[in-house]
């Protein structure tokens, strides 16, 4: 049953905190490569893993999501599916992340249930973040804060919007866009609960390097 707007299903800041690893398309073509990279990120301390796959066929995406769900469970981490609430439901994921045009928050809540984690991309807009919070999002994602290889044309955000969101909104905030261990500390200081990383984490195909990068992010939160 859907929760009421801004309802009790919103996750606490302590429950959603840490490194938020997001898989790049380049990893998703080969399941073994994907799982090896994801396992390395989780060993390094990723608290959440988002399965983001814009290329694979539906059957492959479902198989990958289910395998990642099992992997995350072994590491006490959460699996979030990018864009596709139906895939999240079929795979038994912990939730879904919705960008612009990826379906409504209400529809995702109705499908996934009161306790599912539903994150909303808000770009650099505090108004969007306010609306997502009022609508019952579990967390909001603000960015891009730095140049991004994944979305180079995304509008930039600055630390002021992050500080304003932190002062005003009761739910966890994810900072995204070019986030690295070198610049992530400033985002946490400004109010980020989650640091989303794609290229900064999975820029290498070497699991040892991925795990080391994850540990560098995790140390910003006082872990690893």
Secondary structure, DSSP 4 states (H G I P E B T S, - for coil): -PPPTT-TTSPPTTTS-EEEEE--GGGTTSHHHHHHHHHHHHHHT-SEEEE--SSS-HHHHHHHHHHHHHHHHHTT-EEEEES-HHHHHHHT-SEEEE-TTS--HHHHHHHH-TTSEEEEE-TT-HHHHHHHHHHT-SEEEEE--S--SSSTTSPP--HHHHHHHHHH--SEEEEESS--TTTHHHHHHHT-SEEEESHHHHSSS-HHHHHHHHHHHHHTTT--
